[in-house]
Amino acid sequence: MADLLVRGVDDALVQALKQRAGAHGRSAEAEHRAILAAALLMPPRQKLAELLASMPDVGSDADFQRPAQTAEAADVFG
């Protein structure tokens, strides 16, 4: 396993890291490893176009049109 040394880190970031580590019940070093793993090893986010293209065809657009509004339908609390 390799070592990683980060120089010139702002004091506010170090303090935030220590607070976050304490909230999770681990050392600052362990928290640093967890943050790096979460940021670098997570699967890449799917692009919106890919997500939309993966949606199944569930019918025609007419299936989702609102019916014409009548006086009866407009008075839902009457």
C-alpha positions in Angstrom: 0.0 0.0 0.0 1.3 3.4 -0.9 1.6 6.6 1.2 0.2 9.9 0.2 1.4 13.2 1.5 -0.6 16.4 0.8 1.2 19.7 1.5 -0.1 23.2 1.7 -3.7 22.2 2.9 -5.6 25.2 4.2 -6.2 25.1 8.0 -9.9 25.4 7.5 -9.9 22.2 5.4 -7.9 20.4 8.0 -10.3 21.4 10.7 -13.3 20.4 8.6 -11.6 17.0 8.0 -11.1 16.5 11.7 -14.7 17.4 12.5 -16.0 15.1 9.8 -13.8 12.3 11.1 -15.0 12.8 14.6 -18.6 12.7 13.5 -17.9 9.3 11.8 -15.9 8.0 14.7 -12.6 7.6 12.9 -9.2 9.2 12.6 -8.6 12.1 10.2 -6.3 9.7 8.2 -9.1 7.1 7.9 -11.6 9.9 7.0 -9.2 11.1 4.3 -9.0 7.6 2.9 -12.8 7.3 2.9 -13.2 10.6 1.1 -10.7 9.7 -1.5 -12.2 6.2 -2.1 -15.7 7.7 -2.4 -14.6 10.4 -4.8 -12.4 8.2 -7.0 -13.8 4.7 -6.9 -17.5 5.5 -7.3 -19.0 4.5 -10.7 -19.2 7.4 -13.1 -22.5 9.2 -13.3 -24.7 8.4 -16.2 -25.3 11.2 -18.7 -28.9 12.4 -19.0 -29.1 11.5 -22.7 -28.0 7.9 -21.8 -30.5 7.7 -19.0 -33.4 9.0 -21.2 -32.4 6.6 -24.0 -32.5 3.6 -21.6 -36.1 4.3 -20.6 -38.5 1.8 -22.0 -41.2 2.8 -24.5 -44.4 2.8 -22.4 -47.0 4.0 -24.9 -47.8 6.9 -27.1 -47.7 10.5 -26.1 -51.6 10.6 -26.3 -51.7 8.3 -23.2 -50.3 11.2 -21.1 -52.4 14.1 -22.4 -54.8 15.7 -20.0 -58.5 15.4 -20.8 -60.3 18.6 -21.8 -61.4 20.4 -18.7 -65.1 20.9 -18.2 -66.9 23.0 -15.6 -67.5 19.8 -13.5 -63.9 18.8 -13.5 -62.7 22.3 -12.6 -64.8 22.4 -9.4 -63.0 19.6 -7.5 -63.9 21.0 -4.0 -67.5 21.8 -4.6 
